[in-house]
Amino acid sequence: MAAEIRLARSVDTQTLARMRYDWTVEDGLGLVRERDDFERAFVETVARGLADGRWRIWVAEEDGAIVSHVFVGLIEKVPRPTRDARWIGYVTNVYTRPEHRGRGVGTLVLEAVQAWAADEGVELLFVWPSDESVSFYESAGFSSGRDPLVWEPE
């Protein structure tokens, strides 16, 4: 069965939380300092972001199960007296369940995100990829020519 790509709904947040947990374990980040409130915090944050429009989340569903997702955090730009785009999109939490990888499902979800961004006049999408995912994003047209400057507290 081909994957159906759709926007996530608040009823999906529990599944998305489980996938985030699984991804963290798979990524080798371990759970040395596991949060007791992770699932509750994730569900509350994501449901609130879906409701107020700060987050757009695309999912791929096969046989009624979510198998892949891409989160886009919307950053509203300060208006200018020109016809600039209103939004910048932060692509994050991109994940495909291991048994569904290598079949183009993640590519389909990312293409849906890009089509939406083009239709909505989003100025740009940016992502901080892992070393393993750079080629995935490059094949989708992302470039590394303009790295943001980052400040981190000490």
C-alpha positions in Angstrom: 0.0 0.0 0.0 1.3 3.5 -0.8 1.7 5.9 2.0 -1.0 8.6 2.5 0.6 12.0 3.4 -1.5 14.2 5.6 -1.3 16.9 8.3 -1.1 15.6 11.8 -4.0 16.1 14.2 -4.1 16.4 17.9 -5.2 12.7 18.2 -1.8 11.8 16.7 0.2 13.3 19.5 0.5 10.1 21.6 1.9 8.2 18.5 4.3 11.0 17.7 5.5 11.0 21.3 6.2 7.3 21.1 8.1 7.8 17.8 10.2 10.6 19.4 11.0 8.3 22.3 12.0 5.4 19.9 14.1 7.7 17.8 16.0 9.0 20.8 16.8 5.5 21.9 17.8 4.5 18.3 19.9 7.6 17.9 22.1 6.4 20.7 21.3 9.4 22.8 20.3 7.0 25.6 18.0 7.8 28.4 20.6 8.4 31.1 18.6 11.4 32.3 15.1 10.2 31.2 12.3 12.6 31.9 9.4 11.3 33.9 7.2 13.9 32.3 8.3 13.4 28.7 5.1 12.1 27.2 2.9 14.6 29.0 5.2 17.5 28.1 5.4 16.3 24.5 1.7 15.9 24.0 0.9 19.2 25.6 3.5 21.1 23.6 2.7 19.6 20.3 -1.1 19.8 20.8 -0.8 23.4 21.7 1.4 24.1 18.7 -1.0 22.4 16.3 -3.9 24.3 17.8 -2.3 27.7 17.5 -0.5 27.1 14.2 3.1 27.3 15.4 3.7 23.8 14.4 2.7 22.0 11.1 3.4 18.3 11.1 3.1 16.1 8.1 2.8 12.3 8.6 2.9 9.3 6.3 0.4 6.7 7.1 0.3 3.1 5.9 -2.5 0.7 6.8 -3.7 3.2 9.5 -0.3 3.6 11.2 2.0 6.6 11.2 5.3 5.5 9.7 7.1 8.8 9.1 6.8 12.5 10.0 8.3 15.9 9.5 7.7 18.8 12.0 7.9 22.4 10.8 8.1 25.1 13.4 6.9 28.4 12.0 8.8 31.5 12.9 6.8 34.7 12.1 9.0 37.5 10.6 8.7 41.0 11.8 6.7 42.8 9.0 8.4 45.2 6.7 6.9 47.8 4.3 7.8 45.4 1.4 6.2 42.2 0.1 8.5 39.9 2.0 7.4 36.5 3.1 5.7 36.2 6.4 7.2 33.0 7.7 10.5 31.0 8.0 10.1 27.3 8.6 12.3 25.3 11.0 12.3 21.6 9.9 12.9 19.3 12.8 12.0 15.9 14.2 12.2 14.2 10.8 11.8 10.4 11.3 10.8 7.3 9.5 10.4 4.0 11.4 13.3 1.7 10.5 11.2 -0.9 8.8 9.9 1.7 6.4 13.2 3.3 5.4 14.7 3.1 1.9 11.3 3.1 0.2 10.9 6.9 -0.4 8.4 7.5 2.4 10.4 10.2 4.1 11.0 11.8 0.7 7.3 12.0 0.0 6.7 13.6 3.4 9.4 16.2 2.8 8.1 16.9 -0.7 4.7 17.6 0.8 6.3 20.1 3.2 8.2 21.8 0.4 5.0 22.1 -1.8 3.1 23.6 1.1 6.0 26.1 1.9 6.1 27.2 -1.8 2.3 27.6 -1.9 2.2 29.5 1.4 5.1 31.9 0.5 7.4 30.6 3.2 10.7 32.4 2.7 12.9 29.4 3.5 13.1 26.1 5.3 16.1 25.4 7.5 17.3 22.3 9.2 20.2 21.2 11.4 20.8 17.7 10.0 22.7 14.9 11.5 25.8 13.8 9.7 23.9 10.8 8.4 21.0 12.8 7.0 22.9 15.5 5.1 22.6 13.7 1.7 18.9 13.2 2.3 18.4 17.0 2.6 20.8 17.8 -0.2 18.9 15.5 -2.6 15.7 17.5 -1.7 17.4 20.7 -2.6 18.6 22.0 0.7 22.0 23.6 0.6 24.6 24.4 3.3 25.7 27.6 1.8 24.3 29.9 4.5 24.9 28.6 8.0 23.2 30.6 10.7 25.2 32.2 13.5 24.4 30.6 16.8 24.7 31.8 20.3 24.5 29.2 23.1 24.6 30.1 26.8 27.6 28.7 28.7 
